[in-house]
Amino acid sequence: MKKVLSTFFLVLLTSLFLDNRATGNEVSWGYKLKDKKYEGTIEYKDSKISHDVQKVLTKLKTMGVTKSNLREFKIEELSTPLVKIDKDGNIQVYIYLSEIKDTYLEQLKALEVRVESVNSEYGIVQGWAPFYRLEEISNLGFVRKITPPSYGKTKSGSVVTEGDVVIGSNDVREILGFDGSGITIGVISDGVDGIAVSQSTGELPDNIIIGIEGKGNEGTALLEIIHDIAPGAQLAFSSGLTDIDFIDSIKFLTGIGVDVIVDDLGFLQEPFFEDGRVAKEVQNSVSKGVVFVSAGGNDADQHYQAVYVDGGAINENIKHVHDFGKAAGQESNPAMRILIPPLQSTICVLQWNDQFGKSSNDYDLFLFDSSTGELIDYGIEIQNGDDNPIELAVASNTSSDNFRGVDIVINLFKGVPKTLEMFFSSSVVPVNFNVPEDSVYGHPAVSNVIAVGAVYVKNPDTIEEFSSQGPSTIFFPFFESRPKPDLVAPDGVSTSLTDFNPFFGTSASAPHVAGVVALMLDKNPTLQPSRVKEILGETALDLGQPGFDNVFGFGRVDAFEAVKSVDQQNNRNEDTRESNGGGCSLATPSPYNGKEAVANVAILVLAITVLRKALKGKRA
């Protein structure tokens, strides 16, 4: 969703209903915290079952829920953005095994695990397990740990996208005669719940290939945009609601021979400072010749990154709090404040620059109510040398009218100063200490992926305030500062779907670029992914600072210039191509005056190019 709150409104909003707890240099803070790791009373058990799942099990126990009486409770209402539980008491989990064996899978099924997917490479079983069986499952010798899945978040914020004209793809079809024919584009998003309606109204073709169906309708919106840009392309879809689903979908799409994959998902439990399993599978697909386009993210206005600065104690338990103020070169302040919109929830994800599976620096995350000081949630997993450098906590706002203020506190329980980074699973409004830079993370940060930022279709030379910015800082296996995003493309465009009309976010921008790639490959299907990316950068309309910058990348994608710059494949005869745009049949010269016709086409294309540049303005 596009942000509409101005800075003035935020300041006014904050002053109206939040106290000043996070704005001064108080020696003693009123936060209320007790737990065993901090010598208090919150239950914490070092178990194979992750702390986040333990919290749900503790709630069920407190409520008195058992296998025999679970239908007396609406336990599905205990679901959070982090842990999903259904009305039958099944919790969706990743069960990590020492190795994948049929005998192990049979034992899990005997304990009522409903297996959805098995990933042999990482030893993960994705499925649903009854809450009353989890302790028993964790006691199996071959089970290493049980966690919630790594859920993806989408990057959204007789209809044709207005971006078609802005990026010049209409000219490619009408003048150059390419429409994506012979090219297959695979989409990975949440779901395609409304695809039948879009097909019945002619917004989408009937022959779309479906892998994992998923749930949601953002995938349908992406497909509509691509079909507007490259109507001749074959379309395919597979869902990526979890990172294992995402990996399976990449394998499915590469298996059916797609030429292009585009996605709009981000996985906040993937490493921020190294390439995780999703990024590695994306790299694998590119190595097979697939052009991979990804939404760059909507996190520039809700992101934090800084090196830890010790701010001392805020109470008797939290003794080495991160000082957000000093880290930003400001007055001391041990909390970052965010506002959660009415009836919304968010996962706050903290990571630091240790390698996954090797972290011995133990940071903890606490969320407090800004008004009362009450502890909302916390992430206090133990990192002792073989763990992941990540903590997660969830905050919700049950009010239908007011924003909820949440103060984020980070404590160094044990270890040395590291680079800290935080993202959020849904739209929040940071009141202080937001850091737009370095907000591209995960697989869009992979060097050979085309990461796409967003410009508003009605003002396409101006970046959307939420569009994630580069660079992307990687520490492992060696330090890199990866230039991102690569390009920008329009958002705020029309689709036939009520919930995506207009369609904002880099989720809407990425399919525009994927459609352009199909037009390029239609002209020359032998182009390698690296060359496709290179041409797109060379021909983009430069915006922002001259040359590449970490806000616009190389600039706004220019479909006409990109396709025109593609070398024609020698064994394909462009002279026999007919325009599908209905406006011109420029590339069908008579065999008796071929040279004259080709010359005329060249002159006309040159004239159109000059006119388009004059209309757009001089390139920087």
ABEGO torsion letter per residue (X at the ends): XBBABBAAAAAAAAAAABBAAAABABABBABBBBBAAAGBABBBBBBABBAAAAAAAAAAAAAGBBAAAAAABBAAAABBAABBBBAAGBBBBBBBBABBBAAAAAAAAAAGBBBABBBAAAGBBBBBBBAAAAAAAAABAABABBBBBBBBBBABXXBBBAAAAAAGAAAAAAAAGBAGBGBBBBBBBABBAAAAAAAAAGABBAABBBBBAEBEAAAAAAAAAAAAABAABBBBBBBBABAAAAAAAAAAAAAAGBABBBBABBBAABBAABBBAAAAAAAAAAAAGBBBBBBAEAAAABBBBBBBBBAEBABAABABBBBAAAAAGBBBBABBBBBBBBGBBBBBBBBBBBBBGABABBBBBBBBBAAAGBBABBBABBBAGABBBBBBBBBBBABAABBBBBBBBBBBABEBBBBBBBBBABBBBBABGBBABGABBEAAABAABBBBBBBBAABAABBBAABBBOBBBBAOABBBBBBOBABBBBBGBBBABAAAOBBBEAAAAAAAAAAAAAAAAAABAABBAAAAAAAAAAABBBBEBBEBBAAAEAEBBBAAAAAAABBBBAABBAAABBBAAGABBAABBBAAAAAAAAAAAAAAAAAAAAAAAAAAEBBX
